[in-house]
């Protein structure tokens, strides 16, 4: 069982910045594909950004150029640096760890609230 724990959410003004962290347990973190997802009120959960075990990244069109995903394997941690935040970025942000390729297994954190408001 892999434990996934997010932190770093909060209230920020439009145009501001925030950095989310996600710690995942396990000896083989460097083999996990990691991702950030978000869910706004009344909407479905959507992909924000993912990073492969090899460091390749992919972003949704709505956050491209403003949000950056990165990982620190020795710390078993993945980050989401969020800049130029907009009100539409308000959501609960969830971290996902995906393990395995042939039959991947996903583990989710409990989520952290990000609110962008003046």
WOBEL-V71665 format. One line per field, one symbol per residue. psi: psi as a letter, one per 30 degrees, with the letter a starting at -180 (. if undefined). burial: + if it has 24 or more other ideal C-beta (glycine too) atoms within 12 Angstrom, else -. A space follows every 50 residues. Layout:
psi->???
burial->???
This chain:
psi->kkkkkllflakklkfalkkkljkkllfheffkkklklljlkgllklkekl klffgklklleffkfekkklljefghkkljkjlhkleffklkkkkkkkkl eeikkkkkaflkkkkjk.
burial->-+-++++++--+-----+++++++----++-+++++++-+------++++ +-+---+-++--+--++++++----+++++++--++--+++++++++++- ------+++-++++++--
